[in-house]
Amino acid sequence: MTPATQTAQAIEADPVAAYAAHHTPESADGLRRKVPEHMQAGMVRYILLGIIPGSFLSAVLEGDLFNAVRRADDANRAALHDYAIFLFNYAPGGCFGSEDRLRAWSHDGGLIGILEGRAA
């Protein structure tokens, strides 16, 4: 089993624990407190592996407020402020802010791909 497959399985089992294992416990606590539970796995898959999420989360990551609001369910609409807090305080800075950043983060394979590239 590849490391990416192991990480993907860990994310599905417990996204907060997977985020803590690859980022920081403080960041994982921020994820738990600020991102609705039904969105945590998608956020962590994107941050750790670079897997582009669905349209709502992509709009949030790109900083596209209008599309985020338009695509949000009730829980996500209520949590938009918390998403901003999470991204600015608990996510790697290069993974959000524009469509170009989203695409580059995905191309690089997320945090794990970036770290593995630096180690090589």
Disulfide bonds with the S-S distance in Angstrom:
none
